[in-house]
């Protein structure tokens, strides 16, 4: 798990990412495909922070690792949906770039925390 001194900062970082993602999703086109992609993006994106929060309350080391790895899984899924939104021209690449970079960094930090 992320060290205690940075755990609160990391949680704030995830919370900020989630808020920015909600704002981003809200500005996507409203056609049928975009709405389905938005639902998947919302689900995977919000699951990163929810699994991290569950990990911080884990009752065992196994549970901690499982929730942390679930957060990584959802971060990776979120990156997939963001890339699809970008590559299908539903959002400008520069709007997606920050999210992809932030999720890459978050995934690495989470993965390193359970090694």
N, C-alpha and C positions, 0 to 999 in steps of 0.2 A: 504494500500500500504506500501511497505517497506519504512522505514524512509529516509528522504532526505540525511542524512549523509552517509548512506550505500547504497543508490540507485545506485550510480555510480559503487560501488564495486560489487553489486549484478548483475548489467548489464554486467560487465566484467566477472564475474563468469559464467553467462549464455552463453556469447560469447565464452569463453574458452571451456565450455562443448560442444557447438555446433561444434567448430572446431575439437575437439577431436573425436566427434561422426562421423564427415565427414571422418576423417582419418581412424577410425575403419571400417566404412562401405566400404571404398575403398579397404580394405584388406580382405573382406569376399570372400568366393568362388564365382565363376562365373556361377554356374549351374542355371537352371531356377527358382527353388524354392528360392535359396539364393538371386537371383536378385529381386524377388518379395518381399521377406522379407526386403531386403535392401531399396527398394522404400518406404515401409511402415515405416520403421525405420527412414529414412531421413525425410519423411513427418511429422511424429509425433514429431521427435526430433527438427526440425527447427521451428515447430509451438509453441514450449514452449517460445522461445525468441521473436518470432514475436507477440504473444499475450501479452507478458509482455510489450513490447515496445508500443503496442496499449493501454494497460492499463495506462501507464505513460502519455499518451496524451488524456486520456478520458475526455469527456466534462461534465460528470455527475458522481455521486457516483454509480448509477446503472450500467453505462457503465464500470466504473472502476472495479466493482465487477464481472461483466460478463466476461470481458477480463481476469481478474486474475484467475477466476475459469476455463476458457477455457485453460489457461496455465497449470493449475493443471491437467485438463483432459488429455491434450496431454503428460504431463510428465508421467502420469500413463499408457497411451497407449504405450509410448516409453519403459517403464519398461516391459510391456507385450512382446513387440517384442524382446527386449534384452534377456528376459528369454527364449523365443522360439528359438532364435538364439543359445543361450548357450545349452539348453536342447536337441536341434536337432544336437548338436555336430558340428556346423558351426563356433564356436569360443570357445576358451578355457575359462573355468569359471573364471580364474584370470584376463582375459582381460575384462570380462563383469562386474565383481564385483564392480569396482570403479564407473562405470556408474550408476549401481543400487543404490549404497549408495548415490551418489551425487544427483540423481533424487529424492530419498526419502527425503533428507534434503531440497532440493529446493521445493518440494511439500508441506512439512510441513511449511516452511517459507511463501510461498504464501498463503496457507490456513489460517495461523494465521494472516496474514496481512489484511484479509477481515472479520475477526470475530468481 
